[in-house]
Amino acid sequence: MTSRIEPHRVSAYNTSKHSENKMHDDTVAKRYGFAGGLVPGVDVMAYMMHLPVAKWGRDFLERGLIEARFVKPVYDGELADVTGEERNGVLAIQVESRGELCATGTASLPTAAPSFALSDFVDVAAVAERKPVDANSYALGKWLGAVPRSWAADAAREYLADIRETEEMYAREGLGHPGLLPRVMNKVLVDNAIMGPWIHVGTRMQLLSAGRIGDELTARAKVVGNYDKKGHRFVELDALVVANGTTPLAHCHHIAIYQPRQQAAA
């Protein structure tokens, strides 16, 4: 049986115009062939999460599974239309902007969240001194950590506004938005090397528990892929995102181009 989900329209906002990743800067992004600075993939994924949360509510935050892949950029100020169609318990999600397919994904609600032991994921600190990125920064099998970060009170409200989230449950119940969790995965990359312009390609995330506003978030990540493809240098991380050092919130598989081909060839 197939059913359509009420669509979600967003006026996209580039939250990272002034970030270290200059792929979000108009001038630099144009050198790589884009029309302007890219809206972060983690924020596009947050737009996508609106649909399964609207359908399954808090249950999705506690055990939902979502996967997102980014196909084309979403640009600041442009309308992004998030649509979904459910078939046999799987919600297929698309994001379109400027007449182009920008992201695809799926979401579902398993009957129970899988169990992951903290001890199976090595807890390491981010490097004390970051160095310019190279292949050894994300060596295969290497364990990486991130500097802890929290989004409390005003920061949590600002984040919801930035991603144009209209679901009232987060503020009403004091819950952290799951879009913060892929942001932590990005922090793993950034906190362990000085990177040039880079691109988040996709994330698969199994939610394990609903986070709270103000939780201190970090990740225990293992490098499971480091390879060249079409001139780009990719990294893949397998990680547990953890709240307050004790509570697993999500198991994530995160993929990024850490050196686009123009940069890799330089």
HELIX and SHEET records of a PDB file:
HELIX    1   1 LYS A   22  HIS A   24  5                                   3    
HELIX    2   2 ASP A   26  ARG A   31  1                                   6    
HELIX    3   3 GLY A   41  TRP A   56  1                                  16    
HELIX    4   4 ARG A   58  ARG A   63  1                                   6    
HELIX    5   5 LEU A  118  ASP A  120  5                                   3    
HELIX    6   6 ALA A  135  TYR A  138  5                                   4    
HELIX    7   7 ASP A  154  ASP A  162  1                                   9    
HELIX    8   8 MET A  169  GLU A  173  1                                   5    
HELIX    9   9 LEU A  180  VAL A  190  1                                  11    
HELIX   10  10 ARG A  261  ALA A  264  1                                   4    
SHEET    1   A10 THR A   2  SER A  11  0                                        
SHEET    2   A10 LEU A  79  ARG A  87 -1                                        
SHEET    3   A10 VAL A  90  SER A  97 -1                                        
SHEET    4   A10 GLU A 100  SER A 108 -1                                        
SHEET    5   A10 LEU A  65  PHE A  70 -1                                        
SHEET    6   A10 ILE A 199  LEU A 207 -1                                        
SHEET    7   A10 THR A 247  GLN A 259 -1                                        
SHEET    8   A10 HIS A 232  ALA A 243 -1                                        
SHEET    9   A10 GLU A 216  LYS A 229 -1                                        
SHEET   10   A10 TRP A 143  GLY A 145 -1                                        
SHEET    1   B10 THR A   2  SER A  11  0                                        
SHEET    2   B10 LEU A  79  ARG A  87 -1                                        
SHEET    3   B10 VAL A  90  SER A  97 -1                                        
SHEET    4   B10 GLU A 100  SER A 108 -1                                        
SHEET    5   B10 LEU A  65  PHE A  70 -1                                        
SHEET    6   B10 ILE A 199  LEU A 207 -1                                        
SHEET    7   B10 THR A 247  GLN A 259 -1                                        
SHEET    8   B10 HIS A 232  ALA A 243 -1                                        
SHEET    9   B10 GLU A 216  LYS A 229 -1                                        
SHEET   10   B10 ARG A 149  SER A 150 -1                                        
END                                                                             
